Amino acid sequence: MAFDDKVDNKAEELGGKVKEGVGKATDDERLEAEGKTDQKASNLKQAGEKIKDVFRS
């Protein structure tokens, strides 16, 4: 996994956590759901990159 991809994926994951937290704090269910979705998307990207790394070795 390229370092750039790792940073981008972690940033997306952190952004999702922030959205989720703000959504919970403000009782905004839509924002909370968006945050959870962002986190899941980031985790899937990270998993895909790890699989690519396995096959590159």
C-alpha positions as CSV (number, residue, x, y, z in Angstrom):
1,M,0.0,0.0,0.0
2,A,1.4,3.3,-1.0
3,F,2.0,5.7,1.9
4,D,-0.3,8.3,0.2
5,D,-3.1,5.8,0.2
6,K,-2.6,5.0,3.8
7,V,-2.8,8.6,4.8
8,D,-5.8,9.3,2.6
9,N,-7.7,6.3,4.0
10,K,-6.9,7.2,7.6
11,A,-7.9,10.8,7.0
12,E,-11.2,9.6,5.6
13,E,-11.7,7.3,8.6
14,L,-11.0,10.1,11.0
15,G,-13.3,12.4,9.1
16,G,-16.0,9.8,9.4
17,K,-15.4,9.5,13.2
18,V,-15.7,13.3,13.5
19,K,-18.9,13.4,11.5
20,E,-20.4,10.6,13.6
21,G,-19.4,12.3,16.8
22,V,-20.9,15.7,15.7
23,G,-24.0,13.9,14.5
24,K,-24.4,12.2,17.9
25,A,-23.8,15.5,19.8
26,T,-26.3,17.4,17.7
27,D,-28.9,14.6,17.4
28,D,-28.4,14.7,13.6
29,E,-29.0,11.1,12.5
30,R,-28.2,11.8,8.9
31,L,-24.7,13.2,9.8
32,E,-24.1,10.3,12.1
33,A,-25.0,7.8,9.4
34,E,-22.7,9.6,6.9
35,G,-19.9,9.3,9.4
36,K,-20.4,5.6,9.8
37,T,-20.6,5.2,6.0
38,D,-17.4,7.1,5.5
39,Q,-15.6,4.9,8.1
40,K,-16.9,1.7,6.4
41,A,-15.8,2.9,3.0
42,S,-12.3,3.7,4.4
43,N,-12.0,0.3,6.0
44,L,-13.0,-1.4,2.7
45,K,-10.4,0.6,0.8
46,Q,-7.7,-0.3,3.4
47,A,-8.6,-4.0,3.0
48,G,-8.5,-3.8,-0.8
49,E,-5.0,-2.2,-0.6
50,K,-3.8,-4.9,1.8
51,I,-5.0,-7.6,-0.7
52,K,-3.1,-5.8,-3.5
53,D,0.0,-5.8,-1.3
54,V,-0.2,-9.5,-0.7
55,F,-0.3,-10.2,-4.4
56,R,2.6,-7.8,-5.2
57,S,4.9,-9.7,-2.8
